[in-house]
Amino acid sequence: MSEIADTLKQHHAALRGALETLKSKKGDELVSELKRLQPAISALLVSEEVLFAEILRACAERNDQGSANIARIFEGNLKVMAAGIRGFFDQLAVLAKDPRQLEQRARTMIDVLNSQMETEGRAVIPLHTKLTKAA
């Protein structure tokens, strides 16, 4: 497995428990915990972008259009999710003024991150491994 795939798996492992813990936080405690986790979440998003770049580069080198098409679908989903997550953090100060909205948006962000990590573990990292082992 490549260094970026290992890094991504480490991000997943570190964030899973922290995201679960977030679900029980409210108000200022939730804001504090989100601010603490923001660098780790940002690092995850960057690692995901690097992984997709490696996958698409490997597809191009092998002229594997089928895998490239699958990767582009996953990458498109990632870009939408990443934009939403980054937007959430950009709006954190405003959201903090409305605890109910903050908690709803935080739950959504947690669900999005968990879904993305599950998809990566189930499909994207194995695709990356297949393509990079064939090199």
Buried (B, 14 or more C-beta within 10 A) or exposed (E): EBEBBEBBBEBBEBBBEBBEEBEEBEEEEBBEBBEEBBEEBBBBBEBBBBBBEBBBEBBEEEEBEEBBEBBBEBBEBBBEBBEBBBEBBEEBEEBBEEBEEBBEBBEEBBEBBBEBBEBBEEEBBEBBEEBBEEE
